[in-house]
Amino acid sequence: MFLTECKKIVRSFLFWLFTAAIVLAYLTQFTPALKAKLAMPTEENASYGTIITKDPDVIIPAAVQHLVEEYVRGYYRAYPLMFYREVFLKEEDEVRMAEILEELTGLTKEELGSFTDYQPAGYDYTVVDDSQTIEYHEAVLPDYVPAEISYERFLVLMNEADGLIGGGSDYAEKKLTAAFSTVPMDYASALAEYHVIMTNEEIGKAYIRLYCDYMGIFLAIMPVFAAAAFWDMDRRSRAEALIYSRKTSSVKIAGIRYAALVFCMMLPLLVTLLHAVICLNGLYPELDIVWWKGFWLAAFWLLPELMTVIALGVVVTELISPLPAVFLQGVWWYLSIGQNELTGTMTKWNLVLRHNSLTKLQIFQEEYQTFLWNRSFYLILAVGLIALEVFLLHRKRSGKLLRAKRLILNRGKHAKD
């Protein structure tokens, strides 16, 4: 029965559309990282990247300065639901924002309002002898002495500022670290990180993390199309009556069909991952790369996400139809993508996890427990959703679910009358 279900899936157009999307994402997003070795930093480098310190002594002054700049400029930048927005506060909200800044800087509303020399930060381009020079200028802001304030009180004020703006700003607690604690990495730190990563055990995991970062974006949306269409196939082919009359248990029917979906949709991932392993073994012949730890990381990163997306699509399709399943997953995917920075913002609840870097190992290690919690939660959620699907299928086979649907529809008609 499992092989029969797999054959039905791989013969469908949507499965091959899913496969094409995964392969295209792999070729365009990940394979550029396979073309050259990870470069060793040198003292001549102008920049060694950045690192997130999570240090309150860095976060507080940077965030306060940014809030002062936006206040004197007259509007605030925010990204509610991923869309850029310039927010102009109402008068009463502007008064409260001034009170927040007074607690943070000692500057009164009158002092802030009388400051007229504001100049925004930005870049200047000058051309001398056909060569272009770029200079960055800090914003001209009023002088103030930062207040001595606890980090807990600072977080309260920043969250209130974010609320006045309407949400989506860098002052929300979950965004403060990524927005305001990034500092340049020095040569010694960059070199030390490079030597840690360029080992038999770490180099494979570094590339696997980047692979999962890219593939996870597409796994959060693409599988639902094939899953919803496949689960609705029997209704469209009018084979439901035949399936419902079988003596096979609902657990076996739902479990095997679900397992077939998960297995088939893992195949493109396995093929692309195998290609990456072959390329990396050729790119680093001097290293005996330990791959099994990377494979475990990839499985625990991507499998719970894939299982959850398929399971949700199956349940909503069973309850309603394929179209709402695709719509709900699309909304979830959109919101999940918008909640994440490229690195350094793994949360307990977000469906899509990001670590868009071959380096920044320390950040991933600091977030590792959150990573384990998150993926365990989605693994349990997927199992729970399939248990719900078994229950719904059992009720449907007995006719109780259909009778409940008719009763709800009839009540809706009577209410309109």
C-alpha positions as CSV (number, residue, x, y, z in Angstrom):
1,M,0.0,0.0,0.0
2,F,2.9,2.3,0.8
3,L,4.5,1.8,-2.6
4,T,1.1,2.3,-4.3
5,E,0.7,5.6,-2.7
6,C,4.3,6.6,-3.6
7,K,3.6,5.8,-7.2
8,K,0.5,8.0,-7.2
9,I,2.5,10.9,-5.8
10,V,5.5,10.7,-8.1
11,R,3.1,10.5,-11.1
12,S,1.4,13.8,-10.2
13,F,2.3,17.1,-11.8
14,L,2.5,19.0,-8.5
15,F,5.1,16.6,-7.1
16,W,7.4,17.4,-10.1
17,L,6.6,21.1,-9.7
18,F,7.7,20.8,-6.0
19,T,10.9,18.9,-7.1
20,A,11.7,21.6,-9.7
21,A,11.2,24.3,-7.1
22,I,13.6,22.6,-4.7
23,V,16.2,21.9,-7.3
24,L,16.0,25.5,-8.7
25,A,16.3,26.9,-5.1
26,Y,19.4,24.7,-4.5
27,L,21.1,25.7,-7.8
28,T,20.4,29.4,-7.5
29,Q,20.8,29.9,-3.8
30,F,23.2,27.3,-2.4
31,T,25.5,26.1,-5.1
32,P,27.4,29.5,-5.4
33,A,28.8,28.6,-2.0
34,L,30.3,25.4,-3.5
35,K,32.4,27.2,-6.1
36,A,35.2,28.4,-3.8
37,K,36.7,27.5,-0.4
38,L,35.9,29.5,2.7
39,A,38.5,32.2,2.6
40,M,41.0,32.6,5.5
41,P,40.9,36.1,6.9
42,T,44.1,38.2,6.5
43,E,45.4,41.3,8.3
44,E,45.0,43.2,5.0
45,N,41.2,42.7,4.9
46,A,39.3,45.9,5.3
47,S,36.5,44.1,7.1
48,Y,36.0,40.7,8.8
49,G,32.2,40.8,9.1
50,T,30.2,41.5,12.2
51,I,29.2,39.6,15.3
52,I,26.2,40.0,17.6
53,T,27.5,40.7,21.1
54,K,24.1,40.6,23.0
55,D,25.9,43.1,25.4
56,P,23.5,45.6,27.2
57,D,26.4,48.1,27.3
58,V,26.3,48.0,23.5
59,I,22.6,47.7,22.9
60,I,21.3,50.5,25.2
61,P,23.4,53.5,23.8
62,A,22.9,52.3,20.2
63,A,19.1,51.9,20.6
64,V,18.7,55.2,22.4
65,Q,20.7,57.1,19.8
66,H,18.6,55.6,17.1
67,L,15.4,56.6,18.9
68,V,16.6,60.1,19.4
69,E,17.4,60.4,15.7
70,E,14.0,59.2,14.7
71,Y,12.3,61.5,17.1
72,V,14.0,64.7,16.0
73,R,13.6,63.6,12.3
74,G,9.8,63.4,12.9
75,Y,8.9,59.9,11.8
76,Y,9.8,56.3,12.6
77,R,10.7,53.4,10.3
78,A,8.8,50.1,10.9
79,Y,8.1,46.9,9.0
80,P,4.7,45.6,10.1
81,L,4.0,42.3,8.3
82,M,7.3,42.8,6.3
83,F,6.1,46.0,4.6
84,Y,8.1,49.2,5.0
85,R,6.2,52.0,6.7
86,E,7.0,55.5,7.8
87,V,5.1,56.2,11.0
88,F,4.1,59.7,12.1
89,L,2.9,59.7,15.7
90,K,-0.3,61.3,17.0
91,E,0.2,64.2,19.3
92,E,-0.5,62.3,22.5
93,D,1.8,59.4,21.4
94,E,4.5,62.0,20.6
95,V,4.2,63.4,24.1
96,R,4.6,59.9,25.6
97,M,7.6,59.2,23.3
98,A,9.2,62.4,24.6
99,E,8.7,61.2,28.2
100,I,10.4,57.9,27.3
101,L,13.4,59.8,25.8
102,E,13.6,62.1,28.8
103,E,14.0,59.1,31.1
104,L,16.6,57.6,28.8
105,T,18.6,60.8,28.0
106,G,17.6,63.6,30.4
107,L,16.4,65.7,27.5
108,T,13.0,67.3,28.0
109,K,10.4,67.6,25.2
110,E,11.2,71.3,25.0
111,E,14.9,70.7,24.5
112,L,14.3,68.1,21.9
113,G,11.8,70.4,20.1
114,S,14.2,73.3,20.1
115,F,17.0,71.3,18.4
116,T,17.1,72.5,14.8
117,D,20.5,71.4,13.6
118,Y,19.5,67.8,12.8
119,Q,21.3,66.2,9.9
120,P,20.6,62.6,8.9
121,A,23.3,59.9,8.8
122,G,24.3,58.9,5.3
123,Y,27.0,58.4,2.6
124,D,28.7,61.1,0.5
125,Y,30.1,60.3,-2.9
126,T,33.0,62.3,-4.2
127,V,34.9,61.8,-7.5
128,V,38.6,62.7,-7.8
129,D,40.6,61.8,-10.9
130,D,37.8,59.4,-12.0
131,S,38.0,57.5,-8.7
132,Q,35.0,57.4,-6.5
133,T,35.3,57.9,-2.7
134,I,32.5,57.0,-0.3
135,E,32.4,58.6,3.2
136,Y,29.9,57.8,5.9
137,H,28.7,60.6,8.2
138,E,27.0,60.1,11.5
139,A,23.7,61.9,12.2
140,V,24.0,65.3,13.9
141,L,22.0,64.9,17.2
142,P,21.5,66.9,20.4
143,D,24.1,66.4,23.1
144,Y,22.9,64.2,26.0
145,V,24.3,62.1,28.8
146,P,22.9,58.6,28.7
147,A,20.9,57.8,31.9
148,E,22.0,55.0,34.2
149,I,19.2,52.6,33.8
150,S,18.7,48.8,34.4
151,Y,18.4,46.6,31.3
152,E,15.0,45.4,32.5
153,R,13.7,49.0,32.7
154,F,15.2,49.7,29.3
155,L,13.4,46.8,27.7
156,V,10.1,48.0,29.2
157,L,10.6,51.5,27.7
158,M,11.7,50.1,24.3
159,N,8.7,47.8,24.1
160,E,6.4,50.7,24.9
161,A,8.1,52.8,22.2
162,D,7.5,50.0,19.7
163,G,3.9,49.9,20.8
164,L,3.5,53.7,20.2
165,I,5.0,53.1,16.7
166,G,2.5,50.4,16.0
167,G,4.8,47.4,16.1
168,G,7.3,46.1,13.6
169,S,10.1,48.5,14.7
170,D,13.6,47.7,15.8
171,Y,12.7,48.6,19.4
172,A,10.7,45.4,20.0
173,E,12.5,43.2,22.5
174,K,12.9,40.3,20.0
175,K,14.6,42.7,17.5
176,L,16.8,44.8,19.8
177,T,19.7,42.4,19.9
178,A,20.0,41.9,16.1
179,A,19.4,45.6,15.4
180,F,21.7,47.2,18.0
181,S,24.3,44.8,19.3
182,T,26.2,44.1,16.0
183,V,29.8,45.1,16.2
184,P,32.7,44.7,13.8
185,M,34.7,41.5,14.2
186,D,38.4,42.0,14.6
187,Y,41.2,40.0,12.9
188,A,42.0,37.8,15.8
189,S,38.4,36.7,16.4
190,A,37.8,36.1,12.7
191,L,41.0,34.0,12.4
192,A,40.1,32.0,15.5
193,E,36.6,31.3,14.1
194,Y,38.0,30.3,10.8
195,H,40.3,27.7,12.4
196,V,37.4,26.3,14.4
197,I,35.2,25.9,11.3
198,M,38.0,24.4,9.1
199,T,38.1,21.1,11.0
200,N,36.8,17.7,10.0
201,E,33.8,17.9,12.3
202,E,32.7,21.6,11.8
203,I,33.2,22.3,8.1
204,G,30.4,19.9,7.1
205,K,28.0,21.3,9.6
206,A,28.7,24.8,8.5
207,Y,27.6,24.0,4.9
208,I,24.7,22.0,6.1
209,R,23.4,24.9,8.2
210,L,23.6,27.2,5.1
211,Y,21.8,24.5,3.1
212,C,19.0,24.2,5.6
213,D,18.7,27.9,5.8
214,Y,17.8,28.1,2.1
215,M,15.8,24.9,1.8
216,G,13.8,25.7,4.9
217,I,12.3,28.8,3.3
218,F,10.8,26.7,0.4
219,L,9.8,23.8,2.6
220,A,7.5,26.1,4.6
221,I,5.2,26.7,1.6
222,M,5.8,24.4,-1.4
223,P,4.8,21.0,0.1
224,V,1.3,22.2,0.9
225,F,0.3,22.4,-2.7
226,A,1.1,18.7,-3.4
227,A,-0.2,17.5,-0.1
228,A,-3.6,19.2,-0.4
229,A,-4.0,18.1,-4.0
230,F,-3.0,14.5,-3.2
231,W,-5.3,14.3,-0.2
232,D,-8.2,15.6,-2.3
233,M,-7.5,13.2,-5.1
234,D,-10.0,10.6,-4.0
235,R,-12.9,13.1,-3.7
236,R,-12.2,14.4,-7.2
237,S,-11.9,10.9,-8.6
238,R,-15.0,9.8,-6.6
239,A,-13.1,7.0,-5.0
240,E,-14.1,7.9,-1.4
241,A,-16.8,5.4,-1.2
242,L,-14.4,2.6,-2.1
243,I,-11.8,3.7,0.4
244,Y,-14.4,4.1,3.2
245,S,-15.8,0.6,2.7
246,R,-12.4,-1.1,3.1
247,K,-11.8,-3.0,6.3
248,T,-8.4,-1.3,6.7
249,S,-8.2,0.9,9.8
250,S,-8.2,4.7,9.5
251,V,-4.9,4.7,11.3
252,K,-3.3,2.6,8.5
253,I,-4.9,4.5,5.7
254,A,-4.0,8.0,7.0
255,G,-0.6,6.9,8.3
256,I,0.6,5.2,5.1
257,R,-0.6,8.1,2.9
258,Y,1.0,10.6,5.1
259,A,4.3,8.7,5.3
260,A,4.3,8.3,1.5
261,L,3.9,12.1,1.2
262,V,6.8,12.8,3.6
263,F,9.0,10.2,2.0
264,C,8.5,11.4,-1.6
265,M,9.0,15.0,-0.7
266,M,12.2,14.2,1.1
267,L,13.7,12.6,-2.1
268,P,14.6,15.9,-3.8
269,L,16.2,17.1,-0.6
270,L,18.3,13.9,-0.4
271,V,19.4,14.2,-4.0
272,T,20.5,17.8,-3.7
273,L,22.2,17.1,-0.3
274,L,24.1,14.2,-1.8
275,H,25.2,16.5,-4.7
276,A,26.4,19.0,-2.1
277,V,28.4,16.3,-0.2
278,I,30.1,15.2,-3.4
279,C,31.0,18.8,-4.3
280,L,32.3,19.6,-0.9
281,N,34.5,16.5,-0.6
282,G,36.1,17.6,-3.9
283,L,36.4,21.2,-2.7
284,Y,38.2,20.2,0.6
285,P,40.1,17.0,-0.3
286,E,42.6,17.7,2.5
287,L,39.8,17.3,5.1
288,D,38.2,14.0,6.1
289,I,34.8,15.6,6.6
290,V,32.6,14.0,9.2
291,W,29.2,14.0,7.6
292,W,27.0,12.0,9.9
293,K,26.6,14.9,12.4
294,G,25.7,17.2,9.5
295,F,23.1,14.7,8.3
296,W,21.5,14.6,11.7
297,L,21.4,18.4,11.8
298,A,19.7,18.5,8.4
299,A,17.2,15.9,9.3
300,F,16.2,17.5,12.6
301,W,16.1,21.0,11.0
302,L,14.1,20.2,7.9
303,L,12.0,17.0,8.6
304,P,9.8,18.5,11.4
305,E,9.1,21.5,9.2
306,L,8.2,19.3,6.2
307,M,6.0,17.1,8.4
308,T,4.2,20.0,9.9
309,V,3.4,21.7,6.6
310,I,2.1,18.5,5.1
311,A,0.1,17.6,8.2
312,L,-1.6,21.0,8.3
313,G,-2.4,20.8,4.6
314,V,-3.9,17.4,5.1
315,V,-6.1,18.3,8.1
316,V,-7.5,21.5,6.5
317,T,-8.1,19.7,3.3
318,E,-10.0,17.0,5.1
319,L,-12.1,19.5,7.1
320,I,-12.7,22.0,4.3
321,S,-10.9,21.8,0.9
322,P,-7.4,22.3,-0.6
323,L,-7.7,26.0,-1.3
324,P,-8.1,27.1,2.3
325,A,-5.2,24.8,3.2
326,V,-2.9,26.5,0.7
327,F,-4.1,30.0,1.8
328,L,-3.6,29.3,5.6
329,Q,-0.1,27.9,4.9
330,G,0.7,30.9,2.7
331,V,-0.2,33.3,5.5
332,W,1.8,31.3,8.0
333,W,4.8,31.2,5.7
334,Y,4.6,34.9,5.0
335,L,4.4,35.8,8.7
336,S,7.2,33.4,9.6
337,I,9.6,34.8,7.1
338,G,8.9,38.3,8.3
339,Q,9.8,37.5,11.9
340,N,13.4,36.4,11.2
341,E,16.7,38.1,10.7
342,L,19.2,36.2,8.5
343,T,21.1,35.1,11.6
344,G,20.8,35.4,15.3
345,T,17.1,35.3,15.8
346,M,16.0,31.7,16.3
347,T,12.9,31.6,18.4
348,K,10.9,28.8,20.1
349,W,7.8,29.2,17.8
350,N,8.9,30.3,14.4
351,L,8.4,27.7,11.6
352,V,11.3,29.0,9.5
353,L,14.7,29.0,11.1
354,R,17.5,31.1,9.6
355,H,21.3,30.9,9.8
356,N,22.4,32.5,6.5
357,S,26.2,32.2,7.0
358,L,29.0,29.7,6.8
359,T,30.5,31.4,9.9
360,K,29.0,33.0,13.0
361,L,29.3,29.6,14.8
362,Q,29.2,31.2,18.2
363,I,25.7,32.6,17.5
364,F,24.4,29.2,16.5
365,Q,25.9,27.6,19.5
366,E,24.2,30.2,21.8
367,E,20.9,29.5,20.0
368,Y,21.3,25.7,19.9
369,Q,18.9,24.9,22.9
370,T,16.3,27.1,21.3
371,F,16.8,25.3,18.0
372,L,16.3,21.9,19.7
373,W,13.2,23.1,21.5
374,N,11.7,24.6,18.3
375,R,12.2,21.5,16.1
376,S,11.0,19.2,18.9
377,F,7.8,21.3,19.2
378,Y,7.1,21.0,15.5
379,L,7.8,17.3,15.4
380,I,5.2,16.8,18.2
381,L,2.8,19.2,16.5
382,A,3.0,17.2,13.2
383,V,2.3,14.0,15.1
384,G,-0.7,15.6,16.8
385,L,-2.1,16.9,13.5
386,I,-1.9,13.5,12.0
387,A,-3.6,12.0,15.0
388,L,-6.4,14.6,14.4
389,E,-6.5,13.5,10.8
390,V,-7.0,9.9,11.8
391,F,-9.9,10.9,14.0
392,L,-11.5,13.0,11.2
393,L,-11.1,10.2,8.7
394,H,-12.7,7.7,11.1
395,R,-15.6,10.1,11.6
396,K,-15.9,10.7,7.9
397,R,-15.9,7.0,7.1
398,S,-18.7,6.4,9.7
399,G,-20.7,9.3,8.2
400,K,-20.6,11.4,11.4
401,L,-18.3,14.1,10.0
402,L,-20.5,14.5,6.9
403,R,-23.6,14.7,9.0
404,A,-22.0,17.4,11.2
405,K,-21.1,19.4,8.1
406,R,-24.6,19.2,6.8
407,L,-26.0,20.3,10.2
408,I,-23.7,23.3,10.3
409,L,-24.6,24.3,6.7
410,N,-28.4,23.9,7.4
411,R,-28.1,26.1,10.6
412,G,-26.3,28.7,8.5
413,K,-29.1,28.7,6.0
414,H,-31.8,28.9,8.7
415,A,-29.9,31.8,10.3
416,K,-29.9,33.7,7.0
417,D,-33.6,33.1,6.6
